[in-house]
Amino acid sequence: MNTKELDNNYIMHTYGRYDVALKSGKGCTAYDEDGKRYLDVSSGIGVNSLGYCDDGWVKAVSAQAAEIQHMSNYFYCGQASRLAEKLCTLTGLSKVCFSNSGAEANECAIKVARKYSFDKYGKGRDEIISLHDSFHGRTVTTLSATGQDVFHNYFFPFTEGFKYADADIESVKSLISDKTCAVLIECVQGEGGVNILDKDFVKELRQLCDEKDILLIADEVQTGIGRTGKLYCFENYDITPDLVTSAKGLGGGLPIGVCLCNKKLEDVMQPSTHGSTFAANPVVCAGANYVLDTVADRAFLDEVNKKGEYLKEKLLKLDGVKSVRNLGLMVGIELEDGDAHEVALRCVKNGLLIITAKSLLRMLPPLNITYSELDEAVEILAKTLKEE
Ligand SMILES: *Cc1c(COP(=O)(O)O)cnc(C)c1O
């Protein structure tokens, strides 16, 4: 059996896959099992932040794998400690808790928020308000946190205590009560359709939360690690959340999640309140340390912004493109007509790996993509939109 047949026979059908089996890659370029070349502007849904097999990243990860590949959390780990220090220094936040994925990072933030409230106010102040069209993960609790009805199916009973607001301050206010302990937002909703939250709304939300000792949680699983031209997207909003979750691009291609908290929350979690066997794995942390050393650089981040603007300008000139929304290299493309998924399928046939978000085409290219690669991506999309 070939790869596709094996997949069909032995892997549960939880994914609608493109008709491609990828085998290797370098930078922005991937090759399938038949040797066909693709330009990839999806970077594994924003995970391969430095593209495929970046030389420095491969070296860092390989060296760590050859030295010590795992130790349990009974032991101190240099790579993890250094990564934690870097994350806190760069964000001004206080402490971190590592995990293995975005959903787990959000689980941790939810636990910290509820325990902070329990410790201070006792039982019953446990509700979390999230936004319509949000996406926070696939665990039973993060599905609950996700503000889209389509995710609240089959797996009953879901975790209680979530309410869903529109992205405006009056809607949030109308849901706040004595029971509210946190508000959970994505500054730019990724899966929900590259929806960029209004700056005034986020600032008002910060103020409202401060007044009521309600914690503001920013899910930066997709927006973090330079994606929007800042290390974390909240910096675009001139606020600092109480809790920040990060995952996708942080490991440069290896599974990692992290929940960061501010000073007020740094001692909420105590021994045996949380943990994970694989979390803070040294090989993964070596990759993340390399990514952070590369991305957390003013000149690098300025380039992300410039590339985002460059790409947007070019996309807006294409026949068939109605509008483009982006913050840095997080890009949503609204089409004049036609189904985005169907256009994405044809792009893949034409050698461009691109994804969708709701009814939009979505690009999350490697942050170090070159201008000529951006040109090529736009050319393939232009050609694809002209077909038929
Ligand atoms: C992808 C994503 C998640 C879930 O991350 P996993 O690593 O798949 O668990 C959560 N929140 C946001 C905003 C995401 O984009």
The ligand as an SDF file (V2000), in Angstrom:
LIG
                    3D

 15 15  0  0  0  0  0  0  0  0999 V2000
   -4.2040   26.0840   16.5250 C   0  0  0  0  0  0  0  0  0  0  0  0
   -4.8030   26.8640   17.6020 C   0  0  0  0  0  0  0  0  0  0  0  0
   -5.1100   26.2780   18.8450 C   0  0  0  0  0  0  0  0  0  0  0  0
   -4.9350   24.8030   19.1050 C   0  0  0  0  0  0  0  0  0  0  0  0
   -3.5790   24.4220   19.0760 O   0  0  0  0  0  0  0  0  0  0  0  0
   -3.2120   22.8680   19.0160 P   0  0  0  0  0  0  0  0  0  0  0  0
   -1.7080   22.8680   19.0540 O   0  0  0  0  0  0  0  0  0  0  0  0
   -3.7690   22.3170   17.7510 O   0  0  0  0  0  0  0  0  0  0  0  0
   -3.7870   22.2300   20.2140 O   0  0  0  0  0  0  0  0  0  0  0  0
   -5.6060   27.0930   19.8420 C   0  0  0  0  0  0  0  0  0  0  0  0
   -5.8050   28.3990   19.6440 N   0  0  0  0  0  0  0  0  0  0  0  0
   -5.5250   28.9930   18.4720 C   0  0  0  0  0  0  0  0  0  0  0  0
   -5.7570   30.4730   18.3160 C   0  0  0  0  0  0  0  0  0  0  0  0
   -5.0360   28.2560   17.4050 C   0  0  0  0  0  0  0  0  0  0  0  0
   -4.7890   28.8410   16.2290 O   0  0  0  0  0  0  0  0  0  0  0  0
  1  2  1  0
  2  3  1  0
  2 14  2  0
  3  4  1  0
  3 10  2  0
  4  5  1  0
  5  6  1  0
  6  7  2  0
  6  8  1  0
  6  9  1  0
 10 11  1  0
 11 12  2  0
 12 13  1  0
 12 14  1  0
 14 15  1  0
M  END
$$$$
